[in-house]
Amino acid sequence: MRKYRKLTEKQNLLMQIAKNDGLRRINILHGSVRSGKTWISLVLWCIWIRNMPQDKSYLMTAKTLTTLKRNCLDLLEGLAGRNNFKYSLSKKEATLYGRKIYLEGVNDAGAESKIRGMTLQGAYCDEVTLFTEEFFSMLLSRLSEPSAKLFGTTNPDNPNHWFKVNYIDRRDELDFFLMEFLIDDNSFLDEQYVKQLKQEYTGVFYKRFILGEWCSAEGLVYPMFDEAVHTVDDQPEEKGAAEYYISIDYGTLNPCSMGLWRLDDCCAFRIRESYYSGKHSKVLLTDEEYYMKLVELARGYDIKAVIIDPSAASFIATIRRHGEFNVRKADNNVLNGIRITGTLLQSGKLLIHKSCKDAIREFGVYSWDEQSEEDRVVKEFDHAMDDIRYFCTTVAQKRLL
C-alpha cells in the first residue's frame, strides 16, 4: 500500500478509532462536500480489506457505475497502486490486494436481484442516500460472513429520508458507527477555494453541503433572486464569443414556456420569452402552431441549439422534421438543476430582461412543497422555472461554473 499524505485531524481521529477496534457492522461518514470523507473512507477500505480473507467476496457500489468510477475507483487506483488494484467496468469486477470485488450500480436494471444471491464479507457504498431502501436492505442481508462490514459515505439529505430515519436516528439500537466531516475539517483545501465554494451554494444546498445539516427544503426555491439585481433593461456588455440558445418547457393545456438566451463568458442572459397557456386562453395550440412561436422567438438570431424537456416527444419530432434547429434533450435532474440555477443567480451570472415578465413572476412564487417528505417543488407556476433550469443545467454551467 502506498504511503499516504499527512492526515487532517478528523481523518487521523477516524484512523485511531479504527485502530482501536471502534468500527462496527455499519460504518458511515457523512457531512459536507470536499471534507475529505471519501478519500479517508477509501484508505480505511484498503486497510480493512487487506486484512480480510482472500477467498471471500466483496462489493463496491454507487448510484451508477460511472459515478463509482469517478468518485472511487480512479481514486482507489491511485491509493493502492495499479499493481494492487485493477478493475473492469464491462465485467463489473475488480481485485484489491488479491481480493475479488464485484462492482454494481444501484440504478442498473435488476441491481437488487443481482446481489440477492451473494454472500459478502464487506461492502463499500458511495453516496448512500442515492440508493433505494430496498437495495440497501438487501445488501445488509448479504453481509453474512463473520465480522462482515459495510463502509459508506453520504452528504446529508431531507431529515425524513429513509436512511436518516431508519438507520442514523436508530444508530444506538444498531451496530452502527457514524462520523461527521465538514469542509472546514479539510485543512488541505485552499482558503480562497473554500470561500468561493461557500458562496456558490445557497439555501437548503448550503445547509446540507457546507454545514452538513439534515434539513428540509422550505420557502422559496430561489430566495436569492432580487428583481433589482437580476433583471435589466439593456443587454449587458458582451464578453467573449456569444452563443444563442432557446430553452423550452413544453405544455399543451399547461403553459408552454420558451426562453431566448445569450451565453458568453460573463453571464447567461434571457433576452426575451414566449409564454402561452392553453388552459388560461381556453385555446389549445398544435405542435405546428408552437413551432411558429419558436421561429418567431428565434428571428434575427443564429440559434446554436434548442434545449427542450426530454419528455416532449411530439414537439421534438416536429422541430426535427422542419430541419431548421438543432435539438438537444435537456438534463432533467430537478434538484441538481435547482442547485446550479441558484449558484448562477448567487454569483450574478444569470440575468433576465425586464420584458420576460412570466419568468420574473414565477421567480417570486416558485416554492418547495413543505408538505412532502421528499424534496419536491410545488407543481404550479413552474414552467419558466423549468425551461430556465434546463438551460442552466444542460448548457450554461459548462461555460460559467
Sine and cosine of phi, psi and omega as CSV:
sin_phi,cos_phi,sin_psi,cos_psi,sin_omega,cos_omega
0.00,0.00,0.69,-0.72,-0.05,-1.00
-0.92,0.38,0.41,-0.91,0.05,-1.00
-0.97,0.25,0.79,-0.61,-0.07,-1.00
-1.00,0.02,0.35,-0.94,0.09,-1.00
-0.92,0.40,0.20,-0.98,0.04,-1.00
-0.86,0.52,0.62,-0.79,-0.04,-1.00
-1.00,0.01,0.43,-0.90,0.18,-0.98
-0.95,0.30,0.21,-0.98,0.02,-1.00
-0.86,0.51,-0.67,0.74,-0.03,-1.00
-0.93,0.37,-0.66,0.76,0.04,-1.00
-0.91,0.42,-0.64,0.77,0.02,-1.00
-0.90,0.43,-0.62,0.79,0.03,-1.00
-0.89,0.46,-0.68,0.74,0.03,-1.00
-0.88,0.48,-0.69,0.73,-0.02,-1.00
-0.91,0.41,-0.57,0.82,0.06,-1.00
-0.92,0.40,-0.65,0.76,0.05,-1.00
-0.87,0.49,-0.70,0.71,0.01,-1.00
-0.90,0.44,-0.66,0.75,-0.01,-1.00
-0.89,0.45,-0.53,0.85,-0.03,-1.00
-1.00,-0.09,0.46,0.89,0.06,-1.00
0.87,0.49,0.60,0.80,-0.01,-1.00
-1.00,-0.01,-0.04,1.00,0.02,-1.00
-0.97,0.25,0.39,-0.92,-0.03,-1.00
-0.83,-0.56,-0.11,-0.99,0.04,-1.00
-0.89,0.45,-0.68,0.73,0.05,-1.00
-0.92,-0.40,0.82,-0.57,-0.05,-1.00
-0.79,-0.61,0.91,-0.41,-0.12,-0.99
-0.83,-0.56,0.76,-0.65,0.15,-0.99
-0.95,-0.30,0.84,-0.54,-0.03,-1.00
-0.77,-0.64,0.27,-0.96,0.04,-1.00
0.62,-0.79,-0.38,-0.92,-0.16,-0.99
-0.98,0.22,0.19,-0.98,0.07,-1.00
-0.94,0.35,0.40,-0.91,0.07,-1.00
0.80,0.60,0.54,0.84,-0.03,-1.00
-1.00,-0.08,-0.09,1.00,0.01,-1.00
1.00,-0.01,0.15,0.99,-0.07,-1.00
-0.96,0.29,-0.62,0.78,0.00,-1.00
-0.92,0.40,-0.70,0.71,-0.03,-1.00
-0.86,0.50,-0.76,0.65,-0.06,-1.00
-0.95,0.30,-0.48,0.88,0.04,-1.00
-0.92,0.40,-0.57,0.82,0.03,-1.00
-0.96,0.28,-0.57,0.82,0.12,-0.99
-0.87,0.49,-0.71,0.70,0.01,-1.00
-0.89,0.46,-0.67,0.75,0.04,-1.00
-0.86,0.50,-0.69,0.72,0.03,-1.00
-0.86,0.50,-0.76,0.65,-0.06,-1.00
-0.90,0.43,-0.70,0.72,-0.05,-1.00
-0.91,0.42,-0.75,0.66,-0.09,-1.00
-0.92,0.39,-0.46,0.89,0.01,-1.00
-0.91,0.41,-0.39,0.92,-0.01,-1.00
-0.98,-0.21,0.15,0.99,0.01,-1.00
-0.98,-0.18,0.31,-0.95,-0.03,-1.00
-0.86,0.50,0.62,-0.78,0.02,-1.00
-0.97,0.26,-0.40,0.92,-0.09,-1.00
-1.00,-0.03,0.19,0.98,0.03,-1.00
-0.98,-0.19,0.18,-0.98,-0.03,-1.00
-0.96,-0.29,0.52,-0.85,-0.04,-1.00
-0.70,-0.72,0.32,-0.95,-0.06,-1.00
-0.65,-0.76,0.66,-0.75,0.21,-0.98
-0.84,-0.54,0.72,-0.69,-0.11,-0.99
-0.57,-0.82,0.45,-0.89,0.05,-1.00
-0.51,-0.86,-0.05,-1.00,-0.02,-1.00
-0.84,0.54,-0.70,0.71,0.08,-1.00
-0.69,-0.73,0.28,-0.96,0.07,-1.00
-0.91,0.42,-0.53,0.85,0.03,-1.00
-0.90,0.44,-0.71,0.70,0.02,-1.00
-0.94,0.35,-0.54,0.84,0.06,-1.00
-0.89,0.46,-0.68,0.73,0.03,-1.00
-0.89,0.45,-0.76,0.64,-0.07,-1.00
-0.91,0.42,-0.70,0.72,-0.10,-0.99
-0.99,0.10,-0.49,0.87,-0.20,-0.98
-0.78,-0.62,-0.78,0.62,-0.18,-0.98
-0.91,0.42,-0.70,0.72,0.02,-1.00
-0.91,0.42,-0.62,0.79,0.04,-1.00
-0.92,0.38,-0.65,0.76,0.01,-1.00
-0.90,0.43,-0.58,0.82,0.05,-1.00
-0.88,0.47,-0.62,0.78,0.05,-1.00
-0.95,0.31,-0.56,0.83,-0.01,-1.00
-0.95,0.31,-0.74,0.67,-0.10,-1.00
-1.00,0.00,-0.39,0.92,-0.08,-1.00
1.00,-0.01,0.53,-0.85,-0.07,-1.00
-0.92,0.40,-0.38,0.93,0.05,-1.00
-0.95,0.31,-0.44,0.90,-0.07,-1.00
-0.97,-0.23,-0.31,0.95,-0.03,-1.00
-0.68,-0.73,0.84,-0.55,0.06,-1.00
-0.70,-0.71,0.58,-0.82,0.01,-1.00
-0.57,-0.82,0.39,-0.92,0.07,-1.00
-0.70,-0.71,0.91,-0.41,0.03,-1.00
-0.93,0.37,-0.56,0.83,-0.01,-1.00
-0.91,0.42,-0.62,0.79,0.04,-1.00
-1.00,0.06,-0.25,0.97,-0.05,-1.00
0.84,0.54,0.72,0.70,0.01,-1.00
-0.60,-0.80,0.42,-0.91,0.07,-1.00
-0.54,-0.84,0.26,-0.97,0.16,-0.99
-0.78,-0.63,0.72,-0.69,0.03,-1.00
-0.76,-0.65,0.92,-0.40,-0.06,-1.00
0.79,0.61,0.65,0.76,0.06,-1.00
0.99,0.14,-0.06,1.00,0.03,-1.00
-1.00,-0.03,0.71,-0.70,0.01,-1.00
-0.99,0.17,0.76,-0.65,-0.02,-1.00
-0.83,-0.56,0.81,-0.59,0.11,-0.99
-0.99,0.11,0.57,-0.82,0.00,-1.00
-0.90,-0.44,0.73,-0.69,-0.05,-1.00
-0.56,-0.83,0.59,-0.81,0.13,-0.99
-0.97,-0.25,0.76,-0.64,-0.06,-1.00
-0.89,0.46,-0.55,0.83,-0.02,-1.00
-0.98,0.19,-0.19,0.98,-0.01,-1.00
-0.91,0.42,0.58,-0.81,-0.02,-1.00
-0.86,0.52,0.77,-0.63,0.05,-1.00
0.96,0.30,0.33,0.94,-0.06,-1.00
-0.86,0.52,-0.68,0.73,-0.02,-1.00
-0.89,0.46,-0.68,0.73,-0.01,-1.00
-0.93,0.38,-0.46,0.89,-0.03,-1.00
-0.94,0.33,-0.47,0.88,0.02,-1.00
-1.00,-0.09,-0.10,1.00,-0.11,-0.99
-0.87,0.49,-0.55,0.83,-0.03,-1.00
-1.00,-0.07,0.05,1.00,-0.06,-1.00
-0.98,0.20,0.46,-0.89,0.21,-0.98
-0.84,-0.54,0.92,-0.39,-0.19,-0.98
-0.92,-0.39,0.55,-0.83,0.14,-0.99
-1.00,-0.02,-0.54,0.84,-0.03,-1.00
-0.37,-0.93,0.38,-0.92,0.02,-1.00
-0.58,-0.82,0.58,-0.81,0.09,-1.00
-0.87,-0.50,0.77,-0.64,-0.08,-1.00
-0.84,-0.55,0.86,-0.51,0.05,-1.00
-1.00,-0.08,0.82,-0.57,0.01,-1.00
0.83,0.55,0.94,0.34,-0.11,-0.99
-0.86,0.50,-0.55,0.84,-0.06,-1.00
-0.93,0.38,-0.20,0.98,0.06,-1.00
-1.00,0.02,-0.06,1.00,0.03,-1.00
-0.99,0.14,0.32,-0.95,0.21,-0.98
-0.99,0.12,0.48,-0.87,0.02,-1.00
-0.89,0.45,-0.57,0.82,-0.02,-1.00
-0.90,0.43,-0.67,0.75,0.01,-1.00
-0.91,0.42,-0.71,0.71,-0.04,-1.00
-0.90,0.44,-0.68,0.74,0.03,-1.00
-0.88,0.47,-0.68,0.73,0.04,-1.00
-0.89,0.46,-0.65,0.76,0.00,-1.00
-0.88,0.47,-0.69,0.73,0.02,-1.00
-0.88,0.48,-0.60,0.80,0.00,-1.00
-0.93,0.36,-0.39,0.92,0.00,-1.00
-0.99,0.13,-0.29,0.96,0.00,-1.00
-0.99,0.11,0.95,0.32,-0.16,-0.99
-0.94,-0.33,-0.03,1.00,0.06,-1.00
-0.96,0.28,0.44,-0.90,0.06,-1.00
-0.84,0.54,0.70,-0.71,0.01,-1.00
0.89,0.45,0.38,0.93,0.04,-1.00
-0.90,0.44,0.56,-0.83,-0.04,-1.00
-0.64,-0.76,0.50,-0.87,0.13,-0.99
-0.91,-0.42,0.73,-0.68,0.09,-1.00
-0.90,-0.44,0.73,-0.68,-0.03,-1.00
-0.53,-0.85,0.39,-0.92,0.10,-1.00
-0.79,-0.62,0.40,-0.92,0.11,-0.99
-0.22,-0.97,0.47,-0.88,0.24,-0.97
-1.00,0.04,0.41,-0.91,0.03,-1.00
-0.90,0.44,0.34,-0.94,-0.02,-1.00
-0.65,-0.76,-0.40,-0.92,0.06,-1.00
-0.90,0.43,0.67,-0.74,-0.01,-1.00
-0.90,0.44,-0.24,0.97,0.07,-1.00
-1.00,-0.08,0.11,0.99,0.02,-1.00
-0.88,0.48,0.61,-0.79,-0.07,-1.00
-0.83,0.56,-0.58,0.82,-0.04,-1.00
-0.94,0.34,-0.61,0.80,0.04,-1.00
-0.93,0.37,-0.73,0.68,-0.09,-1.00
-0.95,0.32,-0.72,0.70,-0.15,-0.99
-1.00,0.00,-0.27,0.96,-0.05,-1.00
-0.81,-0.59,-0.86,0.51,-0.04,-1.00
-0.89,0.46,-0.72,0.69,-0.02,-1.00
-0.93,0.37,-0.31,0.95,0.00,-1.00
-0.95,-0.32,0.33,0.94,-0.11,-0.99
-0.88,0.48,-0.46,0.89,0.02,-1.00
-0.95,0.32,-0.37,0.93,0.04,-1.00
-1.00,0.04,-0.29,0.96,-0.11,-0.99
-0.94,-0.33,0.21,-0.98,0.11,-0.99
-1.00,0.07,0.99,0.17,-0.31,-0.95
-0.69,-0.72,0.78,-0.63,0.09,-1.00
-0.91,-0.42,0.76,-0.65,-0.03,-1.00
-0.76,-0.65,0.71,-0.70,0.04,-1.00
-0.64,-0.77,0.71,-0.71,-0.02,-1.00
-0.99,-0.12,0.68,-0.73,0.09,-1.00
-0.83,-0.55,0.76,-0.66,0.02,-1.00
-0.89,-0.45,0.37,-0.93,-0.06,-1.00
-0.85,0.52,-0.55,0.84,0.01,-1.00
-0.96,0.29,-0.19,0.98,0.10,-1.00
-0.97,0.24,-0.33,0.94,-0.07,-1.00
-1.00,0.02,1.00,-0.02,-0.07,-1.00
-0.96,0.29,-0.09,1.00,0.00,-1.00
-1.00,0.00,-0.13,0.99,0.00,-1.00
-0.99,0.15,0.59,-0.81,0.07,-1.00
-0.91,0.42,0.71,-0.71,-0.07,-1.00
-0.87,0.49,-0.62,0.79,-0.01,-1.00
-0.93,0.38,-0.61,0.79,0.05,-1.00
-0.89,0.45,-0.70,0.71,0.01,-1.00
-0.88,0.48,-0.68,0.74,0.01,-1.00
-0.88,0.48,-0.70,0.71,0.00,-1.00
-0.91,0.42,-0.65,0.76,0.00,-1.00
-0.90,0.45,-0.64,0.77,0.02,-1.00
-0.91,0.42,-0.54,0.84,0.01,-1.00
-0.97,0.25,-0.46,0.89,-0.07,-1.00
-0.97,0.23,-0.54,0.84,0.01,-1.00
-0.99,0.10,0.62,-0.78,-0.05,-1.00
-0.71,-0.70,0.33,-0.94,0.12,-0.99
0.80,0.59,-0.72,-0.69,-0.05,-1.00
-0.89,0.45,-0.50,0.86,-0.01,-1.00
-0.95,0.32,-0.54,0.84,0.08,-1.00
-0.92,0.40,-0.69,0.72,-0.01,-1.00
-0.89,0.46,-0.64,0.77,-0.04,-1.00
-0.99,0.16,-0.78,0.63,-0.19,-0.98
-1.00,0.03,-0.25,0.97,0.07,-1.00
-0.94,-0.35,-0.77,0.64,-0.02,-1.00
-1.00,0.10,-0.25,0.97,0.03,-1.00
0.95,0.30,0.46,0.89,-0.05,-1.00
-1.00,-0.05,0.64,-0.77,0.18,-0.98
-1.00,0.06,0.98,-0.18,-0.13,-0.99
-0.70,-0.72,0.40,-0.92,0.01,-1.00
-0.99,0.11,0.50,-0.87,0.14,-0.99
-0.99,0.13,0.78,-0.63,-0.05,-1.00
-0.51,-0.86,0.37,-0.93,0.02,-1.00
0.97,0.23,-0.39,-0.92,0.01,-1.00
-0.93,0.38,0.60,-0.80,0.03,-1.00
-0.93,0.36,-0.61,0.79,-0.01,-1.00
-0.86,-0.51,0.95,0.32,-0.02,-1.00
-0.92,0.39,-0.29,0.96,0.00,-1.00
-0.99,0.17,-0.17,0.98,-0.01,-1.00
-0.93,0.38,0.82,-0.57,-0.02,-1.00
-0.78,-0.62,0.90,-0.43,-0.06,-1.00
-0.85,0.53,-0.54,0.84,0.00,-1.00
-0.94,0.35,-0.42,0.91,-0.04,-1.00
-0.99,-0.15,-0.66,0.75,-0.20,-0.98
-0.99,-0.14,-0.07,1.00,0.07,-1.00
-0.90,-0.43,0.60,-0.80,-0.07,-1.00
-0.68,-0.73,0.41,-0.91,0.06,-1.00
-1.00,0.07,-0.58,0.82,-0.06,-1.00
-0.90,-0.43,0.37,-0.93,0.04,-1.00
-0.93,0.38,0.72,-0.69,0.07,-1.00
-0.90,0.43,0.41,-0.91,0.00,-1.00
-0.85,0.52,0.72,-0.69,-0.03,-1.00
-0.97,0.25,0.73,-0.68,0.04,-1.00
-0.79,-0.62,0.91,-0.42,-0.07,-1.00
0.99,0.11,0.18,-0.98,-0.01,-1.00
-0.91,0.41,0.84,-0.54,-0.05,-1.00
-1.00,0.07,0.57,-0.82,0.12,-0.99
-0.85,-0.53,0.47,-0.88,-0.05,-1.00
-0.86,-0.51,0.68,-0.73,-0.05,-1.00
-0.69,-0.73,0.32,-0.95,0.19,-0.98
-0.79,-0.61,0.75,-0.66,0.05,-1.00
-0.93,-0.36,0.60,-0.80,-0.11,-0.99
-0.70,-0.72,0.76,-0.64,0.28,-0.96
-0.95,-0.31,0.94,-0.34,-0.16,-0.99
-0.99,0.13,0.66,-0.75,0.09,-1.00
-0.49,-0.87,0.45,-0.89,0.08,-1.00
-0.95,-0.30,-0.93,0.37,0.12,-0.99
-0.97,0.24,-0.71,0.70,0.10,-1.00
-0.96,0.28,0.32,-0.95,-0.04,-1.00
-0.86,0.51,0.56,-0.83,0.16,-0.99
-0.95,-0.30,0.89,-0.45,-0.07,-1.00
-0.93,-0.36,0.77,-0.63,0.05,-1.00
-0.80,-0.60,0.66,-0.75,0.04,-1.00
-0.79,-0.61,0.72,-0.70,0.09,-1.00
-1.00,-0.09,0.80,-0.60,-0.12,-0.99
-0.85,-0.53,0.60,-0.80,0.26,-0.96
-0.94,-0.35,0.80,-0.60,-0.01,-1.00
-0.86,-0.51,0.85,-0.53,0.09,-1.00
-0.73,-0.68,-0.27,-0.96,-0.05,-1.00
-0.97,0.23,-0.14,0.99,-0.04,-1.00
-0.99,-0.15,-0.75,0.67,-0.11,-0.99
-0.30,-0.95,0.18,-0.98,0.18,-0.98
-0.98,-0.19,0.86,-0.51,-0.10,-0.99
-0.87,-0.50,0.88,-0.48,0.05,-1.00
-0.99,0.15,0.96,-0.28,-0.13,-0.99
-0.97,0.23,-0.74,0.67,0.02,-1.00
-0.36,-0.93,0.13,-0.99,-0.07,-1.00
-0.58,-0.82,0.28,-0.96,0.16,-0.99
-0.79,-0.61,0.78,-0.62,-0.09,-1.00
-0.66,-0.75,0.91,-0.43,-0.05,-1.00
-0.74,-0.67,0.78,-0.62,0.02,-1.00
-0.93,-0.38,0.93,-0.37,0.06,-1.00
-0.90,0.44,-0.58,0.81,0.00,-1.00
-0.91,0.41,-0.70,0.72,-0.03,-1.00
-0.95,0.32,-0.65,0.76,-0.05,-1.00
-0.99,0.15,-0.28,0.96,-0.05,-1.00
0.89,0.46,0.37,0.93,0.08,-1.00
-0.71,-0.70,0.90,-0.44,0.01,-1.00
-1.00,0.07,0.70,-0.72,0.01,-1.00
-0.99,-0.10,0.48,-0.87,0.09,-1.00
-0.99,0.11,0.20,-0.98,0.06,-1.00
-0.88,0.48,-0.58,0.82,0.03,-1.00
-0.92,0.40,-0.61,0.79,0.03,-1.00
-0.93,0.36,-0.62,0.79,0.09,-1.00
-0.92,0.40,-0.56,0.83,0.02,-1.00
-0.89,0.46,-0.62,0.79,0.03,-1.00
-0.91,0.41,-0.56,0.83,0.10,-1.00
-0.91,0.41,-0.61,0.79,0.06,-1.00
-0.89,0.45,-0.71,0.70,0.01,-1.00
-0.87,0.49,-0.68,0.73,0.00,-1.00
-0.91,0.42,-0.64,0.77,0.01,-1.00
-0.91,0.42,-0.58,0.82,-0.07,-1.00
-0.99,0.11,-0.17,0.98,-0.13,-0.99
-0.82,0.57,0.79,-0.61,0.03,-1.00
1.00,-0.05,-0.05,1.00,-0.05,-1.00
-0.80,-0.60,0.56,-0.83,0.08,-1.00
-1.00,0.01,0.98,-0.18,-0.12,-0.99
-0.99,0.10,0.86,-0.50,-0.01,-1.00
-0.95,0.32,-0.64,0.77,0.01,-1.00
-0.30,-0.95,0.46,-0.89,0.16,-0.99
-0.98,-0.22,0.86,-0.51,-0.02,-1.00
-0.99,-0.17,0.86,-0.51,-0.17,-0.99
-0.68,-0.74,0.51,-0.86,0.12,-0.99
-0.72,0.69,0.86,-0.51,-0.07,-1.00
-0.90,0.45,-0.29,0.96,-0.01,-1.00
-0.99,0.10,-0.11,0.99,-0.06,-1.00
-0.99,0.11,0.88,0.47,-0.16,-0.99
-0.87,0.50,-0.70,0.71,-0.08,-1.00
-0.93,0.38,-0.64,0.77,-0.02,-1.00
-0.95,0.30,-0.60,0.80,0.09,-1.00
-0.86,0.51,-0.69,0.72,0.02,-1.00
-0.89,0.46,-0.64,0.77,0.02,-1.00
-0.90,0.44,-0.72,0.69,-0.01,-1.00
-0.88,0.47,-0.70,0.71,-0.02,-1.00
-0.92,0.40,-0.56,0.83,-0.01,-1.00
-0.89,0.45,-0.58,0.82,0.01,-1.00
-0.96,0.27,-0.40,0.91,0.11,-0.99
0.95,0.32,0.27,0.96,-0.05,-1.00
-1.00,-0.07,-0.50,0.87,-0.08,-1.00
-0.86,-0.51,0.57,-0.82,0.18,-0.98
-0.99,0.16,0.79,-0.61,-0.06,-1.00
-0.96,-0.29,0.74,-0.67,0.11,-0.99
-0.83,-0.55,0.78,-0.62,0.07,-1.00
-0.96,0.28,0.73,-0.69,-0.10,-0.99
-0.96,0.29,0.50,-0.87,0.23,-0.97
-0.95,0.31,0.89,-0.46,-0.12,-0.99
-0.94,-0.35,0.53,0.85,0.14,-0.99
-0.97,0.23,0.97,-0.26,-0.18,-0.98
-0.89,0.46,-0.81,0.59,-0.09,-1.00
-0.91,0.41,-0.68,0.73,0.03,-1.00
-0.90,0.43,-0.62,0.79,0.04,-1.00
-0.91,0.43,-0.64,0.77,0.05,-1.00
-0.90,0.44,-0.67,0.75,0.02,-1.00
-0.88,0.48,-0.71,0.71,-0.01,-1.00
-0.91,0.41,-0.69,0.72,0.02,-1.00
-0.88,0.47,-0.68,0.73,0.04,-1.00
-0.88,0.47,-0.63,0.78,0.03,-1.00
-0.90,0.44,-0.67,0.74,0.02,-1.00
-0.91,0.41,-0.63,0.78,0.07,-1.00
-0.90,0.43,-0.73,0.68,-0.04,-1.00
-0.86,0.50,-0.59,0.81,-0.04,-1.00
-1.00,0.03,0.01,1.00,0.01,-1.00
0.97,0.25,0.31,0.95,-0.05,-1.00
-0.99,-0.15,0.13,0.99,0.06,-1.00
-0.80,-0.60,0.91,-0.41,-0.04,-1.00
-0.83,-0.56,0.51,-0.86,-0.06,-1.00
-0.82,-0.57,0.77,-0.64,0.09,-1.00
-0.94,0.35,0.58,-0.81,-0.09,-1.00
-0.91,0.42,-0.25,0.97,0.05,-1.00
-0.97,0.26,-0.27,0.96,-0.02,-1.00
-0.99,0.11,0.93,0.37,-0.17,-0.98
-0.93,0.37,-0.54,0.84,-0.02,-1.00
-0.95,0.30,-0.61,0.79,0.08,-1.00
-0.90,0.44,-0.71,0.71,0.00,-1.00
-0.88,0.47,-0.68,0.74,0.02,-1.00
-0.88,0.48,-0.70,0.71,-0.05,-1.00
-0.93,0.37,-0.57,0.82,0.05,-1.00
-0.84,0.55,-0.53,0.85,-0.06,-1.00
-0.99,0.16,-0.18,0.98,-0.06,-1.00
-0.78,-0.63,-0.15,0.99,-0.07,-1.00
-0.92,0.39,0.90,-0.43,-0.21,-0.98
-0.75,-0.67,0.36,-0.93,0.15,-0.99
-0.97,0.25,0.55,-0.83,0.08,-1.00
-0.99,0.12,0.98,-0.18,-0.09,-1.00
-0.97,0.24,-0.14,0.99,0.05,-1.00
-1.00,0.01,-0.19,0.98,-0.04,-1.00
-1.00,0.07,0.58,-0.82,0.06,-1.00
-0.99,0.13,-0.13,0.99,0.06,-1.00
-0.90,-0.43,0.17,-0.99,0.03,-1.00
-0.98,0.22,0.98,-0.20,0.01,-1.00
-0.68,-0.73,0.52,-0.85,0.08,-1.00
-1.00,-0.08,0.39,-0.92,0.11,-0.99
-0.94,0.35,0.84,-0.54,-0.07,-1.00
-0.99,0.16,0.91,0.41,0.02,-1.00
-0.39,-0.92,0.62,-0.78,-0.04,-1.00
0.81,0.58,0.72,0.69,-0.10,-0.99
-0.78,-0.63,0.23,0.97,-0.15,-0.99
-0.99,0.17,-0.72,0.69,0.14,-0.99
-0.91,0.42,-0.57,0.82,0.04,-1.00
-0.88,0.47,-0.61,0.79,0.02,-1.00
-0.94,0.35,-0.71,0.70,-0.04,-1.00
-0.93,0.38,-0.54,0.84,0.08,-1.00
-0.91,0.41,-0.68,0.73,0.02,-1.00
-0.89,0.46,-0.67,0.74,0.04,-1.00
-0.83,0.56,-0.72,0.69,-0.04,-1.00
-0.91,0.40,-0.70,0.72,-0.03,-1.00
-0.90,0.44,-0.69,0.72,-0.06,-1.00
-0.96,0.28,-0.66,0.75,-0.14,-0.99
-0.99,0.13,-0.54,0.84,-0.12,-0.99
-0.82,-0.57,-0.84,0.54,-0.23,-0.97
-0.88,0.47,-0.64,0.77,-0.08,-1.00
-0.87,0.48,-0.53,0.85,-0.06,-1.00
-0.93,0.38,-0.42,0.91,0.00,-1.00
-0.98,-0.20,-0.48,0.88,-0.15,-0.99
-0.96,-0.29,-0.31,0.95,-0.04,-1.00
-0.92,-0.40,0.00,0.00,0.00,0.00
